[in-house]
Amino acid sequence: MSLRQFINRKRYILPLLVLLYTITLVTLLIFIEQIKPIEPTEITQIDINKEDKTLIITGKNLPSNFSVLLTPNMQRKQDTVSSRFTLGRAFNIAGTNNHLWVANRPSELISYNIINPKNPVLTGVLSFEDDFKAWNITIQKDRALIAGGSSGLACIDISTPSTPVHKFTIDPNVTILDSIIKDGLAIIVTTRDGLMLLDIKDDTPKEIGKINLEGTLKSITQNGDRAYVLGAKNKKGLLYIIDIAQPRQAKRIATIELPHSAIQCKQIDDTLFISMGKNGLYIANINTLNLKINSYRIEEIAAFGLCATDHDIFISNGSHHIHHYRIDNNRLTHIKSFLTAGICRNIMLFNHHLVAFLGEKGFAIFDPSKKNTITAATNYLNKKHDHTQNILQNGKHIAVTSSFRLDLFTASKTDSMSQYDSITFARKIVATTMDKRYVYVALLNNEIHIINLPTKALKRTKKVIKWNSHLQNIVANMDKLYLGNKKNGIFVFNTENLNTPQQITPFISMPHDNYAIKDNKLYLATWPNGLKIYQINEQTTPSLIGELKYPATVEESSRTRDMVIKDGYALITSSNRGLLSVDVRDPKNPTIGDALDLSGFCSQIIIQGNYAYITTDRTKTTVVDVSNPLKMKILCELPTIIAVAFADNRIYQLNDVGIYINSPPQPLKIKEQRMDLIEFKLPSTSTEGYYDLQLATTQQLTKHSDLLHYSQQHGWTMTREPTLQ
C-alpha cells in the first residue's frame, strides 16, 4: 500500500469514530429515558368554563392519551342523599336518636351521626373479640342486642354513641339470628331450638323460658302485642304468630304454612306483607288467616328486604333495585325505583329516609319523598321466576330473552318502546340470534324455534326444527343458520325457503369454544390451540387457510366466550382473561394484535362504531376503544348491565328489572392540551339529566359519579366539588 492511500484512509477514521460515539450516546440516552420511572399523573382540579363550554382538567404529568367520557347516570343524586363505605361488609343496620348503628362484618359495630343525612359522620366503633360476627341488630332505647349467629348474642350500651360499651355476651351453643326486646325481656330466635326468653334488665342476663317451634327459624318482627316468626320446614315456609302482650308469658297462638320459605314480613293495619325472595311477595289479611295461607301474590318482582309506612311499602329485589309501591286495598301501585351501587337485600326506614345495606359497598341513604326518580326503565319486565339473559336488535326490532321467554319490541326515535308479543317456551332457552326476518331460539330439548319478526305476522312461530344434538351456539349468516355443538362441531341449516323441507347437514367436525362468520370465512376459536380460519365453499367442506396457536400465557388462561370480526381483526372475549385482538387481514397468517386484562368474567361483546361493549359477571359493561386494535384502551364502565343493544344512536341497557334507554357514552374532544392542563369541548346540547365523568389513561380509569348536570336552561353545570385522588 502506498503512503498516499494510507493517508486517504486515515482521513475517514476520525469522522467514523465520532459517528459511532454519537450513535452509542443517543442509544444510551434513549435506554436511560425508557427505564426512568414514569412520573405519576396527578389531577389537581376539574372545572367548567361556562363561557367557552369546555371542561378543564389541570394537574401534573397529564398523559397524551388522556381521554374523558360522559355517561348518563342511572342513580340520580336527588334520590341518593349520601353513602358511606364502612371498610368491611355492612350486613344490617338499626337506628335511634339520629344515629345509625351498622353491623359491619367481620366483627364491628359502627355508629354514624345522621342529623344531617347528606353528611353521615362516623362517631364510634366497637370491635368484638373472639371472632364475634355481627348478624342482626335490635335496639331499644340505650341498648342494642347483636345477634351473632353461632357466636351467640351480645348486649351493647349505646347511650354514648362515640364510646359504645360491650356489657355481656351469651353463648348458649345455639345459632342466634334475630331478636326483639319488650319490657326488659329479649325474645331470641335460635335456628333449631325455638324462641329463647331472656331477662336483660341488668348486666346478668337470665333465661326464664322457651317457646318450642318446629323447623328452622330465621327472623322475628314485632307489631304491638304480636310477634311474627318466620321459618322453614321440608322446603315450605312457616309463619308463627306469638302473643307478647305479657312477654314473660309469651305464647304461640297460630301456625300458618307458607308455600315457600319466607325472608321478612311487615304488618300494615290488618295486612301482612311477606317477602319470599325470587318467589315474589305474598299479601294476607291477618284477620282471616287460617292454617294455610292463600292470598294475593305478586310474582312480577323478587322480594327480599321490606320496610313500610302507613300507605307505602319498599321492597328490595336482592340485586340493585329498591321498589317503592303505594298500597291501596291490598293492591300495589309502582311509584318509583331506586338503583343501588351494590347488591342490596336489607333495607330500613329511619328519620323519613330510606337506608340500604350494600355489603362491601357500605350503605346508602335515599330520600323517598323526592318526586324525581332515577332514569325510569322504559319497559319493566314481567319476571315470573325468570332471569333475563340477552337483548338483541336488528333495525327497529328488539328481542329480549329470558330463561323461558322471548319478548318482542319495536323501538322509536323518541326513546320509547312498544311490546308487540311475548312467547313462553316449555324448555329453557340456551342460545339465540337474530336477522332481518327472524329470531332463532334454541332450547334445551334441542328444538330450534324460528320466530317471525313482523309485528303483524299472522303466525308468530314460522317453523320448529328438531335436532338430535345439544346446541350451544347459533349464528345466522346469508340465509344460513350455523348450529354449534362444542364437542361435535358445526352444522348448517338453509333458511332461504322455510316452506320447503330442509335438512340439518354437517358443516365442519371440529371441537370449539365459539365461532364467527364474515365474508365467506369461518373463524373458529378452539381450546387450547387458538384460532383457525376456514374458507367457506358452497359445494365442498370448508378448507383451512390459516391458524394461530396462542402463546402459553393466553392458552392457559380461559375459554373463548364471544367473538366478532371488525375491519380485519378478530376481537375475542375470554372468560377470565379479558379482550384479545387478532390481526386476520391476512387470513393465511393471523397474528396477535393486543391483549387487554378486564376485571370479572367476560362474556358478550357488542361493537358500536369504534367501541366494544363487553359485559361481565360483575353486573357492569366495560367500554373499550378498539379504533386501533393493536393498542386497545379501556374508556369507561356502565353499571348494573346484563347486555346491551343499539338503535338510532341510543343504547338499550338490559338489567334484572327492565330495559333502560340512554345516550351512549360521549367522548369529549380535546381543544387544548399541555402536560399541566387539558381542555375538552363539552357537547353543545344533550339529554337533560345527570352525567358521570369518567377519566381514562392506559393504566387507570377514574369515575366521578353524578359530577355534571345538563339542562337547556343552564347548560352544563357541576353538581359538587369532585373528590380528587
Summary of the structure (lengths in Angstrom):
residues: 725
radius of gyration: 31.6
end to end distance: 73.0
largest distance: 127.5
contacts: 2342
relative contact order: 0.10
helix: 6%
strand: 54%
